[in-house]
C-alpha cells in the first residue's frame, strides 16, 4: 500500500475510533497513564498492520482486538495476567432469558437515572465479565464481534455477559444502597 493511500485510510477509518479504543482500555486498566500508553501502542500496531485490515466496516472490532492483545501483553510482562485459569462452562441458557435479564438490569439502572452509580458498579464487576458487558452495552457490539475481539468462543461471551449482568445488578444495588445510607 502506498504511503499516501495508507495515511488517508488511517485518518479516515482508524483515527475516528480513538475514543472508543481509549474507553475500552480504560475500562480494563482503570489507569489513565497506562491507558494512554496502551492506546498509543494499539494505534502504532494498527499503522504497521493496516494492510491486514480487510473490511473497513470492521475497523473498530479490529482495533479493539489489537487493544486487547496489547493489554494482555502488558499484564503478562508485569506478571499480573488477570485472565481466569478455570474453564468456562458452556452456555446453556436461551437468548430470551438473556435479553430479559439485560432489560431488567438496564431498566433498573435507567429508572434511577444514575449513570455515575452504574459506572461505579460496573468497575466493581470482575474484569472478565466487565469487558464483555462493556463491549455489549457501551460499545454496542454483537456477540460474534465480541468473541472475535476477545479471541474466545461466542458461547463463552454469552455466558460471561449473563454472569456480568447478574454481577452488575448486585454491585449496582450495593452502590445505590451505600449512597442511601450516607
KOLRORO-987397 format. One record per residue (C-alpha): z, y, x; residue in three letters. Coordinates in Angstrom, 1 decimal. Layout:
<up = Z	north = Y	east = X	res = ALA>
...
! end
This chain:
<up = 0.0	north = 0.0	east = 0.0	res = UNK>
<up = -1.0	north = 3.4	east = 1.4	res = UNK>
<up = 1.9	north = 5.8	east = 2.2	res = UNK>
<up = 0.9	north = 8.4	east = -0.3	res = UNK>
<up = 0.5	north = 6.0	east = -3.1	res = UNK>
<up = 3.8	north = 4.3	east = -2.2	res = UNK>
<up = 5.6	north = 7.7	east = -2.2	res = UNK>
<up = 4.1	north = 8.6	east = -5.6	res = UNK>
<up = 5.1	north = 5.3	east = -7.1	res = UNK>
<up = 8.6	north = 5.6	east = -5.7	res = UNK>
<up = 9.1	north = 9.1	east = -7.0	res = UNK>
<up = 7.7	north = 8.3	east = -10.5	res = UNK>
<up = 9.2	north = 4.9	east = -11.1	res = UNK>
<up = 12.2	north = 4.3	east = -8.7	res = UNK>
<up = 13.9	north = 7.7	east = -8.3	res = UNK>
<up = 14.4	north = 8.2	east = -12.1	res = UNK>
<up = 16.6	north = 5.1	east = -12.1	res = UNK>
<up = 19.1	north = 6.6	east = -9.6	res = UNK>
<up = 21.9	north = 7.5	east = -12.1	res = UNK>
<up = 21.7	north = 4.0	east = -13.7	res = UNK>
<up = 22.0	north = 2.3	east = -10.4	res = UNK>
<up = 24.8	north = 4.6	east = -9.3	res = UNK>
<up = 26.8	north = 4.0	east = -12.5	res = UNK>
<up = 26.2	north = 0.2	east = -12.2	res = UNK>
<up = 27.6	north = 0.1	east = -8.7	res = UNK>
<up = 30.5	north = 2.5	east = -9.5	res = UNK>
<up = 31.5	north = 0.2	east = -12.4	res = UNK>
<up = 31.8	north = -2.6	east = -9.9	res = UNK>
<up = 33.4	north = -0.9	east = -6.9	res = UNK>
<up = 35.4	north = 2.0	east = -8.6	res = UNK>
<up = 35.0	north = 3.8	east = -5.3	res = UNK>
<up = 32.7	north = 6.9	east = -5.2	res = UNK>
<up = 32.1	north = 6.9	east = -1.5	res = UNK>
<up = 31.3	north = 3.2	east = -1.3	res = UNK>
<up = 29.1	north = 3.6	east = -4.4	res = UNK>
<up = 27.1	north = 6.4	east = -2.7	res = UNK>
<up = 26.6	north = 4.2	east = 0.4	res = UNK>
<up = 25.6	north = 1.1	east = -1.6	res = UNK>
<up = 23.3	north = 3.2	east = -3.8	res = UNK>
<up = 21.6	north = 4.6	east = -0.7	res = UNK>
<up = 21.2	north = 1.1	east = 0.7	res = UNK>
<up = 19.7	north = 0.0	east = -2.5	res = UNK>
<up = 17.1	north = 2.7	east = -2.5	res = UNK>
<up = 16.3	north = 2.2	east = 1.1	res = UNK>
<up = 15.7	north = -1.5	east = 0.4	res = UNK>
<up = 13.7	north = -0.6	east = -2.6	res = UNK>
<up = 11.5	north = 1.6	east = -0.5	res = UNK>
<up = 11.0	north = -1.1	east = 2.1	res = UNK>
<up = 10.2	north = -3.7	east = -0.5	res = UNK>
<up = 8.3	north = -1.6	east = -3.0	res = UNK>
<up = 5.2	north = -3.8	east = -2.7	res = UNK>
<up = 7.3	north = -6.6	east = -4.2	res = UNK>
<up = 7.7	north = -4.7	east = -7.5	res = UNK>
<up = 5.2	north = -6.4	east = -9.7	res = UNK>
<up = 5.9	north = -4.7	east = -13.0	res = UNK>
<up = 6.9	north = -1.1	east = -13.1	res = UNK>
<up = 8.4	north = -1.6	east = -16.6	res = UNK>
<up = 11.0	north = -3.9	east = -14.9	res = UNK>
<up = 11.9	north = -1.3	east = -12.2	res = UNK>
<up = 15.5	north = -0.8	east = -13.4	res = UNK>
<up = 16.1	north = -4.6	east = -13.6	res = UNK>
<up = 14.6	north = -5.0	east = -10.1	res = UNK>
<up = 16.8	north = -2.1	east = -8.7	res = UNK>
<up = 19.9	north = -3.5	east = -10.3	res = UNK>
<up = 19.2	north = -6.9	east = -8.7	res = UNK>
<up = 18.9	north = -5.2	east = -5.3	res = UNK>
<up = 22.1	north = -3.2	east = -6.0	res = UNK>
<up = 24.0	north = -6.4	east = -7.0	res = UNK>
<up = 22.8	north = -8.0	east = -3.8	res = UNK>
<up = 23.9	north = -5.0	east = -1.7	res = UNK>
<up = 27.3	north = -5.0	east = -3.4	res = UNK>
<up = 27.8	north = -8.7	east = -2.7	res = UNK>
<up = 26.7	north = -8.4	east = 0.9	res = UNK>
<up = 29.3	north = -5.6	east = 1.3	res = UNK>
<up = 32.1	north = -7.7	east = -0.2	res = UNK>
<up = 31.2	north = -10.7	east = 1.8	res = UNK>
<up = 31.2	north = -8.6	east = 5.0	res = UNK>
<up = 34.6	north = -7.3	east = 4.0	res = UNK>
<up = 35.8	north = -10.9	east = 3.4	res = UNK>
<up = 36.6	north = -9.8	east = -0.2	res = UNK>
<up = 33.9	north = -11.5	east = -2.2	res = UNK>
<up = 35.1	north = -11.2	east = -5.7	res = UNK>
<up = 32.9	north = -13.9	east = -7.2	res = UNK>
<up = 34.6	north = -16.7	east = -9.1	res = UNK>
<up = 34.7	north = -20.1	east = -7.4	res = UNK>
<up = 35.1	north = -22.1	east = -10.6	res = UNK>
<up = 32.2	north = -23.4	east = -12.6	res = UNK>
<up = 31.3	north = -21.7	east = -15.9	res = UNK>
<up = 31.4	north = -23.8	east = -19.0	res = UNK>
<up = 28.1	north = -23.8	east = -20.8	res = UNK>
<up = 27.5	north = -21.5	east = -23.7	res = UNK>
<up = 28.2	north = -23.4	east = -26.9	res = UNK>
<up = 28.6	north = -20.6	east = -29.5	res = UNK>
<up = 25.9	north = -19.2	east = -31.8	res = UNK>
<up = 24.1	north = -15.9	east = -31.4	res = UNK>
<up = 25.5	north = -14.7	east = -34.8	res = UNK>
<up = 29.1	north = -15.2	east = -33.6	res = UNK>
<up = 28.4	north = -13.2	east = -30.5	res = UNK>
<up = 26.7	north = -10.4	east = -32.5	res = UNK>
<up = 29.7	north = -10.4	east = -34.9	res = UNK>
<up = 32.2	north = -10.2	east = -32.0	res = UNK>
<up = 30.2	north = -7.4	east = -30.4	res = UNK>
<up = 30.1	north = -5.4	east = -33.6	res = UNK>
<up = 33.8	north = -5.9	east = -34.2	res = UNK>
<up = 34.7	north = -4.7	east = -30.7	res = UNK>
<up = 32.3	north = -1.8	east = -30.7	res = UNK>
<up = 33.3	north = -0.7	east = -34.3	res = UNK>
<up = 37.0	north = -0.8	east = -33.3	res = UNK>
<up = 36.3	north = 1.5	east = -30.3	res = UNK>
<up = 33.9	north = 3.8	east = -32.2	res = UNK>
<up = 36.3	north = 4.2	east = -35.1	res = UNK>
<up = 38.9	north = 5.6	east = -32.8	res = UNK>
<up = 36.3	north = 7.9	east = -31.1	res = UNK>
<up = 37.9	north = 7.3	east = -27.8	res = UNK>
<up = 35.3	north = 6.9	east = -25.1	res = UNK>
<up = 37.7	north = 7.5	east = -22.3	res = UNK>
<up = 40.1	north = 4.9	east = -23.5	res = UNK>
<up = 37.2	north = 2.5	east = -23.9	res = UNK>
<up = 36.1	north = 3.1	east = -20.3	res = UNK>
<up = 39.7	north = 2.7	east = -19.1	res = UNK>
<up = 39.8	north = -0.6	east = -20.9	res = UNK>
<up = 36.5	north = -1.7	east = -19.5	res = UNK>
<up = 37.7	north = -1.1	east = -16.0	res = UNK>
<up = 40.7	north = -3.4	east = -16.7	res = UNK>
<up = 38.4	north = -6.3	east = -17.6	res = UNK>
<up = 37.8	north = -8.8	east = -14.8	res = UNK>
<up = 34.7	north = -7.9	east = -12.7	res = UNK>
<up = 32.6	north = -10.9	east = -13.5	res = UNK>
<up = 32.9	north = -10.1	east = -17.2	res = UNK>
<up = 32.8	north = -6.3	east = -16.8	res = UNK>
<up = 29.5	north = -6.3	east = -15.1	res = UNK>
<up = 27.8	north = -8.3	east = -17.8	res = UNK>
<up = 29.4	north = -6.2	east = -20.6	res = UNK>
<up = 28.4	north = -3.0	east = -18.7	res = UNK>
<up = 24.8	north = -4.1	east = -18.4	res = UNK>
<up = 24.5	north = -5.3	east = -22.0	res = UNK>
<up = 26.3	north = -2.3	east = -23.7	res = UNK>
<up = 25.8	north = 0.7	east = -21.4	res = UNK>
<up = 22.5	north = -0.2	east = -19.8	res = UNK>
<up = 21.3	north = -1.9	east = -23.0	res = UNK>
<up = 19.7	north = -4.8	east = -21.1	res = UNK>
<up = 18.7	north = -8.1	east = -22.8	res = UNK>
<up = 20.5	north = -11.4	east = -21.8	res = UNK>
<up = 17.4	north = -12.6	east = -19.8	res = UNK>
<up = 17.2	north = -9.3	east = -17.9	res = UNK>
<up = 20.9	north = -9.5	east = -17.0	res = UNK>
<up = 20.5	north = -13.2	east = -15.9	res = UNK>
<up = 17.7	north = -12.2	east = -13.6	res = UNK>
<up = 19.6	north = -9.1	east = -12.3	res = UNK>
<up = 22.7	north = -11.1	east = -11.5	res = UNK>
<up = 20.9	north = -14.2	east = -10.5	res = UNK>
<up = 22.6	north = -16.5	east = -13.0	res = UNK>
<up = 21.7	north = -18.6	east = -16.0	res = UNK>
<up = 21.3	north = -16.9	east = -19.3	res = UNK>
<up = 23.9	north = -19.2	east = -20.8	res = UNK>
<up = 26.4	north = -18.1	east = -18.2	res = UNK>
<up = 25.6	north = -14.4	east = -19.1	res = UNK>
<up = 26.2	north = -15.1	east = -22.8	res = UNK>
<up = 29.5	north = -16.8	east = -22.0	res = UNK>
<up = 30.7	north = -14.0	east = -19.8	res = UNK>
<up = 29.6	north = -11.5	east = -22.3	res = UNK>
<up = 31.5	north = -13.2	east = -25.1	res = UNK>
<up = 34.6	north = -13.5	east = -22.9	res = UNK>
<up = 34.2	north = -10.0	east = -21.7	res = UNK>
<up = 34.1	north = -8.6	east = -25.2	res = UNK>
<up = 37.3	north = -10.5	east = -26.0	res = UNK>
<up = 39.0	north = -9.2	east = -22.9	res = UNK>
<up = 37.7	north = -5.7	east = -23.7	res = UNK>
<up = 39.2	north = -5.8	east = -27.1	res = UNK>
<up = 42.6	north = -6.9	east = -25.7	res = UNK>
<up = 42.5	north = -4.3	east = -22.9	res = UNK>
<up = 41.5	north = -1.6	east = -25.4	res = UNK>
<up = 44.4	north = -2.4	east = -27.7	res = UNK>
<up = 46.7	north = -2.1	east = -24.7	res = UNK>
<up = 45.3	north = 1.2	east = -23.6	res = UNK>
<up = 45.5	north = 2.6	east = -27.1	res = UNK>
<up = 49.0	north = 1.1	east = -27.7	res = UNK>
<up = 50.2	north = 2.6	east = -24.4	res = UNK>
<up = 49.0	north = 6.0	east = -25.2	res = UNK>
<up = 50.6	north = 5.9	east = -28.7	res = UNK>
<up = 53.9	north = 5.1	east = -27.1	res = UNK>
<up = 53.9	north = 8.0	east = -24.7	res = UNK>
! end
